[in-house]
């Protein structure tokens, strides 16, 4: 698939507040037409981010095929790196 084939895909930066001191950042790619009933969630491994090149490449291409796609950082990432008890989730 070429970049011309993903024309019309909407990219939006998102932030989800999961508690008073934890925010998860990510990107949402929305298909240009009526989206599929199936959505795709992309999560990186340790040491990466929601904008990791593979995820940034894959997200819009899957959206171009009709799937809404969310790439999201985990709660132990970026400025929130560390350990959080499960009850904070």
N, CA and C atoms as an extended XYZ file, in Angstrom:
267
Properties=species:S:1:pos:R:3:atomname:S:1:resname:S:1:resid:I:1 pbc="F F F"
N         0.855       -1.181        0.000 N   UNK     1
C         0.000        0.000        0.000 CA  UNK     1
C         0.896        1.238        0.000 C   UNK     1
N         0.577        2.186       -0.823 N   UNK     2
C         1.361        3.423       -0.886 CA  UNK     2
C         0.674        4.501       -0.067 C   UNK     2
N         1.404        5.594        0.200 N   UNK     3
C         0.828        6.689        0.974 CA  UNK     3
C        -0.399        7.270        0.291 C   UNK     3
N        -0.429        7.246       -1.050 N   UNK     4
C        -1.594        7.758       -1.775 CA  UNK     4
C        -2.851        6.962       -1.502 C   UNK     4
N        -2.702        5.680       -1.152 N   UNK     5
C        -3.852        4.829       -0.885 CA  UNK     5
C        -4.435        5.042        0.509 C   UNK     5
N        -3.721        5.751        1.366 N   UNK     6
C        -4.260        5.992        2.704 CA  UNK     6
C        -4.802        7.418        2.823 C   UNK     6
N        -4.992        8.047        1.692 N   UNK     7
C        -5.555        9.394        1.661 CA  UNK     7
C        -6.929        9.387        2.325 C   UNK     7
N        -7.189       10.384        3.117 N   UNK     8
C        -8.481       10.485        3.778 CA  UNK     8
C        -8.502        9.940        5.191 C   UNK     8
N        -7.458        9.221        5.586 N   UNK     9
C        -7.373        8.709        6.955 CA  UNK     9
C        -7.107        9.889        7.886 C   UNK     9
N        -7.871        9.978        8.957 N   UNK    10
C        -7.727       11.051        9.938 CA  UNK    10
C        -6.813       10.585       11.067 C   UNK    10
N        -5.825       11.412       11.407 N   UNK    11
C        -4.920       11.126       12.519 CA  UNK    11
C        -5.191       12.121       13.629 C   UNK    11
N        -5.346       11.613       14.842 N   UNK    12
C        -5.628       12.472       15.993 CA  UNK    12
C        -4.756       12.029       17.162 C   UNK    12
N        -4.093       12.985       17.807 N   UNK    13
C        -3.374       12.683       19.042 CA  UNK    13
C        -4.379       12.634       20.176 C   UNK    13
N        -4.256       11.639       21.040 N   UNK    14
C        -5.210       11.464       22.135 CA  UNK    14
C        -4.466       11.355       23.464 C   UNK    14
N        -5.164       11.661       24.541 N   UNK    15
C        -4.639       11.495       25.896 CA  UNK    15
C        -5.779       10.986       26.763 C   UNK    15
N        -5.501        9.921       27.510 N   UNK    16
C        -6.509        9.339       28.393 CA  UNK    16
C        -6.023        9.491       29.820 C   UNK    16
N        -6.775       10.219       30.633 N   UNK    17
C        -6.454       10.359       32.053 CA  UNK    17
C        -7.011        9.153       32.791 C   UNK    17
N        -6.126        8.316       33.303 N   UNK    18
C        -6.578        7.116       34.013 CA  UNK    18
C        -6.616        7.321       35.524 C   UNK    18
N        -5.958        8.372       35.995 N   UNK    19
C        -6.050        8.762       37.404 CA  UNK    19
C        -5.563       10.202       37.489 C   UNK    19
N        -5.509       10.728       38.698 N   UNK    20
C        -5.110       12.128       38.873 CA  UNK    20
C        -3.685       12.383       38.401 C   UNK    20
N        -2.818       11.370       38.443 N   UNK    21
C        -1.417       11.598       38.083 CA  UNK    21
C        -0.901       10.695       36.966 C   UNK    21
N        -1.781        9.997       36.282 N   UNK    22
C        -1.355        9.125       35.189 CA  UNK    22
C        -2.173        9.436       33.936 C   UNK    22
N        -1.453        9.773       32.846 N   UNK    23
C        -2.095       10.030       31.562 CA  UNK    23
C        -1.437        9.141       30.515 C   UNK    23
N        -2.248        8.502       29.691 N   UNK    24
C        -1.735        7.679       28.603 CA  UNK    24
C        -1.881        8.445       27.295 C   UNK    24
N        -0.775        8.662       26.589 N   UNK    25
C        -0.789        9.369       25.314 CA  UNK    25
C        -0.827        8.369       24.172 C   UNK    25
N        -1.398        8.800       23.054 N   UNK    26
C        -1.463        7.906       21.913 CA  UNK    26
C        -1.912        8.614       20.650 C   UNK    26
N        -2.177        7.810       19.633 N   UNK    27
C        -2.668        8.306       18.348 CA  UNK    27
C        -3.841        7.446       17.908 C   UNK    27
N        -4.805        8.086       17.269 N   UNK    28
C        -5.985        7.393       16.744 CA  UNK    28
C        -6.056        7.672       15.253 C   UNK    28
N        -6.161        6.606       14.455 N   UNK    29
C        -6.345        6.734       13.013 CA  UNK    29
C        -7.750        6.269       12.680 C   UNK    29
N        -8.493        7.120       12.002 N   UNK    30
C        -9.882        6.830       11.658 CA  UNK    30
C       -10.007        6.688       10.147 C   UNK    30
N       -10.693        5.639        9.692 N   UNK    31
C       -10.871        5.435        8.252 CA  UNK    31
C       -11.690        6.555        7.614 C   UNK    31
N       -11.492        6.784        6.316 N   UNK    32
C       -12.237        7.848        5.637 CA  UNK    32
C       -13.713        7.516        5.450 C   UNK    32
N       -14.048        6.239        5.390 N   UNK    33
C       -15.438        5.817        5.187 CA  UNK    33
C       -15.981        5.194        6.456 C   UNK    33
N       -17.134        4.609        6.377 N   UNK    34
C       -17.736        3.942        7.529 CA  UNK    34
C       -16.768        2.882        8.053 C   UNK    34
N       -16.375        2.983        9.312 N   UNK    35
C       -15.396        2.038        9.843 CA  UNK    35
C       -15.971        0.635       10.022 C   UNK    35
N       -15.073       -0.311       10.070 N   UNK    36
C       -15.412       -1.705       10.343 CA  UNK    36
C       -15.966       -1.837       11.759 C   UNK    36
N       -16.665       -2.922       12.014 N   UNK    37
C       -17.122       -3.229       13.371 CA  UNK    37
C       -15.956       -3.690       14.242 C   UNK    37
N       -14.823       -3.961       13.621 N   UNK    38
C       -13.627       -4.406       14.326 CA  UNK    38
C       -12.637       -3.252       14.412 C   UNK    38
N       -12.079       -3.029       15.591 N   UNK    39
C       -11.052       -2.000       15.783 CA  UNK    39
C        -9.739       -2.685       16.131 C   UNK    39
N        -8.636       -1.971       15.958 N   UNK    40
C        -7.305       -2.505       16.243 CA  UNK    40
C        -6.641       -1.629       17.298 C   UNK    40
N        -6.075       -2.265       18.325 N   UNK    41
C        -5.297       -1.559       19.346 CA  UNK    41
C        -3.846       -1.988       19.209 C   UNK    41
N        -2.950       -1.014       19.095 N   UNK    42
C        -1.521       -1.278       18.965 CA  UNK    42
C        -0.814       -0.821       20.232 C   UNK    42
N        -0.035       -1.715       20.830 N   UNK    43
C         0.729       -1.374       22.029 CA  UNK    43
C         2.191       -1.734       21.794 C   UNK    43
N         3.089       -0.840       22.132 N   UNK    44
C         4.523       -1.039       21.944 CA  UNK    44
C         5.107       -1.867       23.072 C   UNK    44
N         6.326       -2.308       22.859 N   UNK    45
C         7.057       -3.013       23.904 CA  UNK    45
C         7.844       -2.033       24.756 C   UNK    45
N         8.590       -2.540       25.691 N   UNK    46
C         9.402       -1.711       26.572 CA  UNK    46
C        10.435       -0.940       25.756 C   UNK    46
N        10.567        0.337       26.041 N   UNK    47
C        11.557        1.169       25.384 CA  UNK    47
C        11.058        1.858       24.123 C   UNK    47
N         9.818        1.664       23.751 N   UNK    48
C         9.261        2.311       22.563 CA  UNK    48
C         8.172        3.287       22.993 C   UNK    48
N         7.399        3.778       22.028 N   UNK    49
C         6.324        4.722       22.307 CA  UNK    49
C         5.232        4.531       21.258 C   UNK    49
N         4.088        5.164       21.480 N   UNK    50
C         2.978        5.020       20.545 CA  UNK    50
C         3.342        5.470       19.138 C   UNK    50
N         4.336        6.331       19.007 N   UNK    51
C         4.758        6.836       17.702 CA  UNK    51
C         5.953        6.060       17.141 C   UNK    51
N         6.270        4.911       17.713 N   UNK    52
C         7.333        4.041       17.215 CA  UNK    52
C         7.130        3.838       15.709 C   UNK    52
N         8.191        3.873       14.894 N   UNK    53
C         8.026        3.845       13.440 CA  UNK    53
C         7.135        2.724       12.902 C   UNK    53
N         7.246        1.528       13.444 N   UNK    54
C         6.394        0.436       12.951 CA  UNK    54
C         4.918        0.736       13.202 C   UNK    54
N         4.591        1.240       14.394 N   UNK    55
C         3.198        1.541       14.731 CA  UNK    55
C         2.690        2.729       13.925 C   UNK    55
N         3.547        3.747       13.731 N   UNK    56
C         3.158        4.918       12.948 CA  UNK    56
C         2.970        4.564       11.473 C   UNK    56
N         3.647        3.537       11.007 N   UNK    57
C         3.476        3.066        9.641 CA  UNK    57
C         2.225        2.191        9.523 C   UNK    57
N         2.047        1.289       10.482 N   UNK    58
C         0.957        0.318       10.437 CA  UNK    58
C        -0.410        0.953       10.684 C   UNK    58
N        -0.498        1.891       11.634 N   UNK    59
C        -1.777        2.499       12.006 CA  UNK    59
C        -2.558        3.084       10.846 C   UNK    59
N        -1.990        4.004       10.082 N   UNK    60
C        -2.756        4.590        8.986 CA  UNK    60
C        -3.076        3.593        7.876 C   UNK    60
N        -2.223        2.610        7.686 N   UNK    61
C        -2.491        1.613        6.650 CA  UNK    61
C        -3.663        0.722        7.024 C   UNK    61
N        -3.747        0.326        8.294 N   UNK    62
C        -4.908       -0.444        8.740 CA  UNK    62
C        -6.174        0.407        8.668 C   UNK    62
N        -6.061        1.679        9.015 N   UNK    63
C        -7.218        2.581        8.911 CA  UNK    63
C        -7.638        2.738        7.452 C   UNK    63
N        -6.668        2.752        6.553 N   UNK    64
C        -6.976        2.833        5.136 CA  UNK    64
C        -7.743        1.620        4.632 C   UNK    64
N        -7.621        0.510        5.355 N   UNK    65
C        -8.376       -0.699        5.024 CA  UNK    65
C        -9.741       -0.731        5.714 C   UNK    65
N       -10.037        0.314        6.498 N   UNK    66
C       -11.348        0.422        7.122 CA  UNK    66
C       -11.408        0.167        8.617 C   UNK    66
N       -10.271       -0.097        9.244 N   UNK    67
C       -10.262       -0.386       10.680 CA  UNK    67
C        -9.896        0.861       11.487 C   UNK    67
N       -10.694        1.243       12.474 N   UNK    68
C       -10.246        2.283       13.400 CA  UNK    68
C        -9.053        1.729       14.198 C   UNK    68
N        -8.006        2.530       14.382 N   UNK    69
C        -6.780        2.047       15.022 CA  UNK    69
C        -6.365        3.010       16.131 C   UNK    69
N        -6.044        2.448       17.302 N   UNK    70
C        -5.540        3.222       18.434 CA  UNK    70
C        -4.173        2.682       18.806 C   UNK    70
N        -3.159        3.547       18.829 N   UNK    71
C        -1.828        3.203       19.315 CA  UNK    71
C        -1.641        3.974       20.616 C   UNK    71
N        -1.372        3.254       21.694 N   UNK    72
C        -1.403        3.876       23.017 CA  UNK    72
C        -0.180        3.492       23.828 C   UNK    72
N         0.376        4.460       24.563 N   UNK    73
C         1.442        4.150       25.509 CA  UNK    73
C         0.869        3.364       26.674 C   UNK    73
N         1.726        2.564       27.281 N   UNK    74
C         1.323        1.854       28.493 CA  UNK    74
C         1.487        2.777       29.695 C   UNK    74
N         0.931        2.389       30.810 N   UNK    75
C         0.973        3.252       31.993 CA  UNK    75
C         2.355        3.338       32.631 C   UNK    75
N         3.275        2.456       32.254 N   UNK    76
C         4.632        2.511       32.811 CA  UNK    76
C         5.604        3.162       31.836 C   UNK    76
N         5.121        4.126       31.058 N   UNK    77
C         5.923        4.712       29.994 CA  UNK    77
C         6.109        6.217       30.188 C   UNK    77
N         7.179        6.728       29.585 N   UNK    78
C         7.446        8.155       29.487 CA  UNK    78
C         7.602        8.788       30.864 C   UNK    78
N         6.930        9.913       31.110 N   UNK    79
C         7.093       10.610       32.385 CA  UNK    79
C         6.521        9.812       33.542 C   UNK    79
N         5.727        8.794       33.244 N   UNK    80
C         5.110        7.978       34.292 CA  UNK    80
C         5.837        6.656       34.470 C   UNK    80
N         7.067        6.560       33.952 N   UNK    81
C         7.804        5.307       34.049 CA  UNK    81
C         8.030        4.952       35.510 C   UNK    81
N         7.783        3.737       35.832 N   UNK    82
C         7.956        3.261       37.199 CA  UNK    82
C         6.922        2.204       37.496 C   UNK    82
N         6.726        1.938       38.734 N   UNK    83
C         5.799        0.894       39.126 CA  UNK    83
C         4.624        1.504       39.854 C   UNK    83
N         3.443        1.073       39.473 N   UNK    84
C         2.222        1.556       40.083 CA  UNK    84
C         1.427        0.362       40.570 C   UNK    84
N         0.909        0.388       41.758 N   UNK    85
C         0.071       -0.712       42.235 CA  UNK    85
C        -1.162       -0.851       41.344 C   UNK    85
N        -1.671       -2.045       41.228 N   UNK    86
C        -2.823       -2.298       40.365 CA  UNK    86
C        -4.055       -1.504       40.781 C   UNK    86
N        -4.186       -1.192       42.059 N   UNK    87
C        -5.377       -0.462       42.495 CA  UNK    87
C        -5.438        0.966       41.913 C   UNK    87
N        -4.320        1.470       41.347 N   UNK    88
C        -4.322        2.800       40.697 CA  UNK    88
C        -4.905        2.743       39.293 C   UNK    88
N        -5.115        1.554       38.782 N   UNK    89
C        -5.561        1.406       37.375 CA  UNK    89
C        -6.968        1.910       37.182 C   UNK    89
